[in-house]
Amino acid sequence: MTLTRKDVLDTKALADAATPGPWTTEKPGTDTDGWSQGVLVAAVARGQCVYAHPPGGSFPEADRHFIAAARVLVPGLAEALLEAVYILGAAADTDCHCNESIAALGNPPCPPCRARAFLAAFEAEAERA
């Protein structure tokens, strides 16, 4: 699946409209009166549920659309991210033209330096997982 900018923006819109996260598969606890501390977002089978603890309420219709779209979009986004990381790797191998005076002015580093920083953080997270 090749993702377009529109696909990414549509995905963001679906996520923004859905019940705020984080979502969890752990059943929420109850308060001192026995009321659940979470909201049921989705149930895929008896006892197989997704919960949230949204401060502003839940949005079941938006959640339904988000969950259905995610089955196709998440693999596509993961594939696109891995391709972007590969491309960034090539950018990180190019010569850097930054100097200390640019950084001292508060300007962002050059693209190769930004690529190297992103890749270092990306790899560090992968090693922790």
Secondary structure, DSSP 8 states (H G I E B T S, - for coil): ----HHHHHHHHHHHHHS--S-EESS---B-TTS-BSSEEEEEEETTEEEEE--TT---HHHHHHHHHHHHHHHHHHHHHHHHHHHHHHHHHTS-----HHHHHTT----HHHHHHHHHHHHHHHHHH-
